[in-house]
């Protein structure tokens, strides 16, 4: 995948070194747009963009033994994501999501009982953890209690050198308070958008969501995105803001948040300082929002 020709790629702000090694846990599915299907799924989107930004990226997901799954697995490998941790389910089909737009913002209707609901922490993924720098996960792939337990097992098996980033990525029906609390407690870094911050405020009865999040002992950094209104980073010592870069062409916002997560992660793992990492993440999110679909110009 490459950016549109009219959009300059951001210049790396970090020092050269070994490629970051990122493991993404969650869904690989088909976004069914009004004018045709596109591959997506938050975790798959992050893995694809991380690979395109120079990381070694693995995706732990589960697809059906069906034509949609075969095509998805082939496309994932073409984008540079290591495919060997993708699980094949003999009973459930590859996931799909109906995508519509309201006031330019994507709305998602997610199919039930998909293969990724059966996701498991298999030995191949567990054995890779000692060499992984960062595990990235969201909330959707934990809608099945069994899958939530499997994610906990994976995260508990991490060595101290392996960090965890939670991208809340709320979708309806929303996760329970209990599951949300579990996701937050396991994270070292967290990304959420303004709508998700409002949900957290209501769910837990807090006014200052970033400060409340940083009261969790493991959590070190919170990234809060506001779409066209920019983004923020919070630590216990700093608060940084970044204006959004304007899109250079008509596109859609599908996958822009996932692109932000991937670029922020790669920049931080590469040694970038916080202002540079935030700027690079914002710029890369704009590039993806300037084209159609979560994978931008990827050839499917």
C-alpha positions as CSV (number, residue, x, y, z in Angstrom):
1,X,0.0,0.0,0.0
2,X,1.2,3.5,-0.6
3,X,-0.2,7.0,0.0
4,X,-1.9,9.0,-2.8
5,X,0.8,10.5,-5.1
6,X,-0.3,14.0,-4.0
7,X,0.4,13.4,-0.3
8,X,3.9,13.5,1.0
9,X,4.9,10.8,3.4
10,X,5.9,12.0,6.9
11,X,9.6,12.0,7.6
12,X,10.6,9.7,10.4
13,X,11.7,11.5,13.5
14,X,13.3,8.5,15.2
15,X,16.8,7.1,14.9
16,X,17.3,4.1,12.6
17,X,17.3,0.8,14.4
18,X,15.6,-2.6,14.4
19,X,12.0,-2.6,13.1
20,X,9.4,-2.5,15.9
21,X,7.7,-5.8,16.5
22,X,3.9,-5.4,16.9
23,X,1.3,-8.0,17.6
24,X,-2.3,-7.0,17.0
25,X,-5.2,-9.0,18.5
26,X,-8.7,-8.9,17.1
27,X,-10.9,-8.8,14.1
28,X,-10.3,-9.2,10.3
29,X,-13.5,-8.7,8.5
30,X,-15.2,-7.2,5.4
31,X,-16.6,-3.7,5.5
32,X,-19.7,-3.8,3.2
33,X,-20.0,-0.3,1.7
34,X,-23.0,0.7,-0.4
35,X,-20.7,0.5,-3.5
36,X,-18.9,-2.6,-2.6
37,X,-16.8,-4.5,0.0
38,X,-13.5,-3.4,1.5
39,X,-11.3,-5.3,3.9
40,X,-11.1,-3.9,7.4
41,X,-11.5,-4.6,11.1
42,X,-9.8,-2.4,13.6
43,X,-7.0,-4.8,14.6
44,X,-6.4,-5.8,11.0
45,X,-6.2,-2.1,10.0
46,X,-3.6,-1.4,12.6
47,X,-1.5,-4.3,11.6
48,X,-1.6,-3.3,7.9
49,X,-0.6,0.3,8.6
50,X,2.1,-0.7,11.1
51,X,3.6,-3.0,8.4
52,X,3.4,-0.3,5.8
53,X,5.2,2.1,8.2
54,X,8.1,-0.3,8.6
55,X,7.1,-2.5,11.6
56,X,7.2,-6.3,11.8
57,X,3.4,-6.9,12.3
58,X,1.5,-10.0,13.2
59,X,-2.3,-10.3,13.4
60,X,-3.9,-12.8,15.8
61,X,-7.4,-13.2,14.3
62,X,-9.8,-15.9,13.2
63,X,-11.5,-16.3,9.8
64,X,-13.9,-18.8,8.3
65,X,-12.9,-21.6,5.9
66,X,-14.9,-19.8,3.2
67,X,-14.1,-17.7,0.1
68,X,-14.2,-14.4,2.0
69,X,-11.6,-15.8,4.4
70,X,-9.3,-17.1,1.7
71,X,-9.4,-13.7,0.0
72,X,-8.9,-11.8,3.2
73,X,-5.8,-13.9,4.2
74,X,-4.2,-13.5,0.8
75,X,-4.8,-9.7,0.9
76,X,-3.4,-9.4,4.5
77,X,-0.2,-11.2,3.5
78,X,0.2,-8.9,0.4
79,X,0.2,-5.9,2.7
80,X,3.2,-7.2,4.6
81,X,1.5,-8.6,7.7
82,X,2.8,-12.0,8.9
83,X,-0.2,-14.3,8.4
84,X,0.9,-17.4,10.4
85,X,-1.1,-16.4,13.5
86,X,-4.4,-16.2,11.6
87,X,-6.7,-19.0,12.8
88,X,-9.2,-20.9,10.6
89,X,-12.6,-21.7,12.1
90,X,-14.5,-24.8,10.7
91,X,-17.9,-23.7,12.0
92,X,-18.2,-19.9,11.9
93,X,-17.8,-17.7,8.8
94,X,-15.5,-14.7,8.2
95,X,-16.9,-11.5,9.8
96,X,-18.8,-8.8,7.9
97,X,-19.9,-5.2,8.8
98,X,-22.5,-3.1,7.0
99,X,-21.1,0.5,6.7
100,X,-23.3,3.5,6.1
101,X,-22.6,7.2,6.6
102,X,-24.3,10.0,8.5
103,X,-23.0,13.5,8.2
104,X,-19.9,12.1,6.7
105,X,-19.2,9.8,9.7
106,X,-19.2,6.0,9.3
107,X,-21.9,4.0,11.0
108,X,-21.4,0.2,11.5
109,X,-23.8,-2.7,11.8
110,X,-21.7,-5.7,12.8
111,X,-22.7,-9.2,12.0
112,X,-23.1,-11.6,14.9
113,X,-21.4,-15.0,15.6
114,X,-18.4,-14.4,13.4
115,X,-15.2,-16.5,13.4
116,X,-13.3,-13.8,15.3
117,X,-15.6,-14.3,18.3
118,X,-13.9,-17.7,18.7
119,X,-10.4,-16.2,18.9
120,X,-8.0,-18.1,21.0
121,X,-4.5,-17.5,22.5
122,X,-2.8,-20.4,20.8
123,X,0.7,-21.6,21.5
124,X,2.1,-20.0,18.4
125,X,1.1,-16.5,19.6
126,X,2.2,-17.1,23.2
127,X,5.6,-18.4,22.1
128,X,6.2,-15.2,20.0
129,X,5.6,-12.8,22.9
130,X,9.2,-12.7,24.2
131,X,10.2,-11.0,20.9
132,X,7.2,-8.6,20.7
133,X,7.6,-4.9,21.6
134,X,3.9,-4.1,21.8
135,X,0.5,-5.9,21.8
136,X,-2.4,-3.8,20.5
137,X,-6.0,-4.7,21.2
138,X,-9.5,-3.2,21.2
139,X,-12.9,-3.9,22.7
140,X,-14.9,-5.4,19.8
141,X,-13.1,-8.8,19.7
142,X,-13.8,-9.2,23.4
143,X,-17.6,-9.2,22.9
144,X,-17.5,-13.0,23.5
145,X,-16.6,-13.8,27.2
146,X,-14.5,-16.7,26.0
147,X,-12.4,-14.4,23.7
148,X,-12.0,-11.8,26.5
149,X,-10.6,-14.6,28.7
150,X,-8.2,-15.6,25.9
151,X,-7.0,-12.0,25.5
152,X,-6.3,-11.8,29.3
153,X,-4.3,-15.0,29.0
154,X,-2.2,-13.6,26.2
155,X,-1.6,-10.3,28.0
156,X,-0.7,-12.1,31.3
157,X,1.9,-14.1,29.4
158,X,3.8,-11.0,28.3
159,X,7.3,-10.4,29.5
160,X,8.0,-7.0,31.2
161,X,9.6,-5.7,28.0
162,X,6.4,-6.2,26.0
163,X,3.9,-3.2,26.4
164,X,0.2,-3.2,25.7
165,X,-1.9,-0.6,23.9
166,X,-5.7,-0.5,24.1
167,X,-7.6,1.2,21.4
168,X,-11.1,1.2,22.9
169,X,-12.8,1.4,19.5
170,X,-16.3,1.1,21.0
171,X,-19.0,-0.3,18.8
172,X,-22.7,-1.1,19.7
173,X,-23.7,-2.9,21.7
174,X,-21.2,-1.3,24.0
175,X,-19.0,-3.3,26.3
176,X,-20.1,-3.7,29.9
177,X,-18.6,-1.6,32.6
178,X,-16.8,-4.8,33.9
179,X,-15.2,-5.6,30.5
180,X,-14.2,-2.0,30.0
181,X,-12.5,-1.8,33.4
182,X,-10.6,-5.0,32.5
183,X,-9.4,-3.6,29.2
184,X,-8.2,-0.4,30.9
185,X,-6.4,-2.2,33.7
186,X,-4.3,-4.3,31.3
187,X,-3.1,-1.3,29.2
188,X,0.1,0.7,29.3
189,X,-1.1,3.0,26.6
190,X,-4.6,3.9,25.6
191,X,-6.2,5.5,22.5
192,X,-9.8,6.8,22.5
193,X,-11.9,9.4,20.6
194,X,-14.0,12.1,22.0
195,X,-17.2,10.1,21.8
196,X,-15.6,7.2,23.7
197,X,-14.4,9.7,26.3
198,X,-18.0,10.8,26.8
199,X,-19.1,7.2,27.2
200,X,-16.4,6.5,29.8
201,X,-17.5,9.6,31.7
202,X,-21.0,8.3,31.9
203,X,-20.1,4.7,32.5
204,X,-17.8,5.5,35.4
205,X,-19.1,8.8,36.6
206,X,-16.0,10.8,36.1
207,X,-15.6,14.4,34.9
208,X,-11.9,14.6,33.8
209,X,-11.5,11.4,31.8
210,X,-7.7,11.7,30.9
211,X,-6.8,12.4,34.6
212,X,-9.0,9.5,35.7
213,X,-7.4,7.1,33.2
214,X,-3.9,8.1,34.3
215,X,-4.9,7.2,37.8
216,X,-4.7,3.6,36.7
217,X,-1.2,2.4,37.8
218,X,-0.2,0.7,34.6
219,X,-1.3,3.4,32.2
220,X,1.4,5.8,31.1
221,X,0.0,7.6,28.1
222,X,-3.5,8.5,26.8
223,X,-4.1,9.6,23.2
224,X,-7.4,11.4,22.6
225,X,-8.6,12.1,19.1
226,X,-11.2,14.7,17.9
227,X,-11.4,14.0,14.2
228,X,-11.2,17.3,12.3
229,X,-10.5,19.1,15.6
230,X,-7.2,17.5,16.1
231,X,-5.8,15.3,18.8
232,X,-4.1,15.3,22.3
233,X,-1.6,13.3,24.2
234,X,-1.7,13.1,28.0
235,X,0.9,11.7,30.4
236,X,1.2,12.4,34.1
237,X,3.7,15.2,33.3
238,X,2.6,16.5,29.9
239,X,-0.4,17.6,27.8
240,X,0.2,18.0,24.1
241,X,-2.2,19.2,21.4
242,X,-2.0,18.8,17.6
243,X,-4.2,20.4,15.0
244,X,-5.6,18.0,12.3
245,X,-4.1,18.0,8.9
246,X,-6.6,18.8,6.2
247,X,-7.5,16.0,3.9
248,X,-6.1,16.5,0.4
249,X,-8.9,14.6,-1.5
250,X,-12.4,13.3,-0.9
251,X,-12.2,10.1,1.1
252,X,-13.8,8.7,4.2
253,X,-13.0,8.4,7.9
254,X,-13.1,4.6,8.0
255,X,-9.8,3.4,9.5
256,X,-8.4,6.8,10.2
257,X,-8.3,6.1,14.0
258,X,-6.6,2.8,13.4
259,X,-4.0,4.5,11.2
260,X,-3.4,7.0,14.0
261,X,-2.8,4.1,16.4
262,X,-0.4,2.4,14.0
263,X,1.6,5.5,13.3
264,X,1.8,6.6,16.9
265,X,3.0,3.1,18.0
266,X,5.7,2.9,15.3
267,X,6.9,6.4,16.1
268,X,7.1,5.8,19.8
269,X,8.8,2.4,19.4
270,X,11.3,4.0,17.1
271,X,12.3,6.5,19.7
272,X,10.4,9.6,18.6
273,X,9.6,12.2,21.2
274,X,6.0,12.7,22.1
275,X,5.4,15.9,20.0
276,X,6.9,14.2,16.9
277,X,5.0,11.0,17.5
278,X,1.7,12.9,17.8
279,X,2.4,14.9,14.6
280,X,3.3,11.8,12.6
281,X,0.2,10.0,13.8
282,X,-2.0,12.9,12.9
283,X,-0.4,13.3,9.5
284,X,-0.7,9.6,8.7
285,X,-4.4,9.5,9.8
286,X,-5.1,12.3,7.4
287,X,-3.5,10.3,4.5
288,X,-5.8,7.4,5.2
289,X,-8.9,9.7,5.6
290,X,-8.0,11.2,2.1
291,X,-8.8,7.9,0.4
292,X,-11.7,5.4,0.5
293,X,-11.6,2.5,2.8
294,X,-9.6,1.5,5.8
295,X,-6.6,0.3,3.8
296,X,-6.3,3.3,1.6
297,X,-4.8,2.5,-1.7
298,X,-4.1,-1.2,-0.9
299,X,-4.7,-3.5,-3.9
300,X,-7.2,-6.1,-2.8
